[in-house]
Amino acid sequence: MGKHAEFETRTQPWFDEAKFDGFTFAIPMKTRVIYCVDPRASEIPEAVAKYFGDEVYPGEMILDEAGNRVGSTRTIFTVTNGGGRAASALMTVAEMDFLFHVQNVVVVHHSFCGTSSYMPESVFKKFHDSYHADISTLFDQNSVAIPDFEKSLKYDLERFDRARRCRSMSSSTASSTNSTRAS
C-alpha cells in the first residue's frame, strides 16, 4: 500500500468492491455535460440544467457532523476540453458512468469557438514544429477541431452511441445512456 492509502476509497473498511454499485447515494448524478474550456462557455451547465428542468447545478455540498464533505446535491457533472469534443471526454464519461450510472450525455459546441478557427492538420503541424513530435497518428482526424458544427456534433454523438452499444453488449447490467444534443 502507498503512503496515502488511508485516503483511497477501496482501502476503507466499509468499502466492498464486490458489492459496489456506484456513489449515486451520495451524489445523484444523472447528466454529464461536455463543453469547451473557453470561459465564454462557462454558463453551459446552468443552461442545460434549466433546459432539462429537473437538474441541479451547481448544487450544494452535503456535510457530515464533523464537517466532512460526504455528498452533493448536484446532478450535472461536467467535462471540459478544447472544443468540447467527445473523444477527449470518453474516458471520463466511462468512469462517471461506473461511479454514478449516468443517464444522459450532453455535448455542446459554442459559437465562435477557437477550435473552429483551424483544421486538424494545422494543430498537428504546430505541435510538431514546437515539440518535434508527430501526434497526428494518436488522434482520429474527425475528433480534432470543429471544421463544421453540424458534422462535429453528429460525429461526437455517434462516438457516445457507439460506446453505449459496446457497453450494452459487454454487460447486461449496464444502464442506458441517452445522447442529447444541446446547442
N, C-alpha and C positions, 0 to 999 in steps of 0.2 A: 504494500500500500504506500501511496505517496504521502508526502509531508502534510498535505491539506485534505486528506481523505475524510476527515470529520465534516467537511463541507460538501461532500458528494452524496446525493440522494441515495444512490444504490448501496451506500455503506451504513445507512441508518438502520437501527434495529427494527423499526416499524415498517420498513420497505421490503416487499416481497416481489421481485421481478416476475416470477412465475404467475402471480395474480394481478400484475399491473394492468390497469385498463385506462390509463390516462389521468391527467390532472384536472379534468373538467369540473370536479367537485370544488376545486379552489379557484379556478379561473374559467368562466363559462364561455370560452372562445368558440365562436361559430364561423366567423368570416376572416379570411386572410386577404388583405388589400396590398397589391403590388403596384408601386408607382415610382416615379423618378425622384432622385435625390435633390433635384432643383428646389431651392427654398420657395420658389413661386408655386410649387405644387403641394406645399405643406398642409393645405386645408382639405386635401382629398379624403383622408379618413373621416373627417367630420361630415363631408358631403355624402359619402357612402352611407354613413350611419343615418343621416337624415333621409336619404333616398329609400333605404330599407324600412325605416321607421321603428323597428324593434331592436336595433343595435345600440350599444353603449360605447362611446368614445369621447373623451379619453378615459372616463371611468374613475373610480376611487380605489385606493389601497384598502385592504382589509387587514387589520392588525389583531394579533392575539393579546392576551392580558399583559404580556411582557413588552409589548410594543413591536414585536417582530412582524414583518410583512409575511402574511400567510395566504394571501389571495388578492383578487382584484375583481371589480365589477365589470371591467372592460370585456366586450365581446368581439371587438375588432382588433386584430394584430396586423402589424404592417411589415412589409419587406420593401426596402428602397434600394435602388441601384440605378446606374446610368440608363435613362430611358424607360425605366420600369419594365424591363424585358423579362420574359418568363424563364429563359434558360438559366439566368443568374439566380433566379428565385426558387427553382425546383427543389433543391436540397432542403432549403428552409421550410418550404411547404410540406415536404415529406416528413420532416422532423416534427413540425407542429401538428400534422395530422396524426402522427403516432402518439404525441403527448396530449392532444386536445380534441381529436376527432373533428377536424374541420368539415363544415358543411358547405361553405361557399368559398370560391376563389374569385376575386375581382381583379382584373388587370385594367389599369388606367394609363393612357398616354395623354399628355397635355399639349396644348398648343405652343408653338414656337420653342419646342424642346431643343436643347443643344444637340441631341443625338439625331435630330432631323436636318442638321446643317452639313452633314458629310455622308459619304458612302463607306461601307465597311473597310474596303481596301485602303482608304486614307488613314484610318486608325492603325491598321497593321503596319503600314509604311512608316508612320510617325514613331510607333513603338520600336520598330526595327532600327530606325535612324538614331533614336535616343538611347536605346538599351542594347543594341546589337544582338537582338534575339528575334527569331521568327515565331510569332504566336498565331499566325493565320491558320495553322492546322489544328489548333486547340479549340477553335470555336466554329460552330455552324454559321456560315456567312449570313443566313437569314435571321440569326439571333443577335446580330450586332447592328447598331444604329437603327434609325427609323427612316428608311428611304421612302416609305408610303404608309400613312397612318392606317388605312383600312387593311392593307395586306399584313402589316406588322401585328395589328391586333388579332386578326384572324389566325395568323401563324402562332402567336403566343397562346391563344385559347386552344388551338389544336394540340399544342405541347401538353397542356393540362388534361385535355380529353384523352390523349394517348396514355399519359401517366395514369389516369383514373382507370382506363381499360386494363392496363398492365397490372395495377394493384388489384382490381377486382378479379382477374384471372388467377392471381397468385395467392389470394387469401379470401376465404369465404366469409371472414368476419369483418372485412373492410367496409367502412361506412362510405356512402355515396358522396362524391364531391360535385357540386354544381359549378360550372364555369359561367361567370356572368360578365357581361361587358358593360362598363360604365364609361361614358365619355363626357 
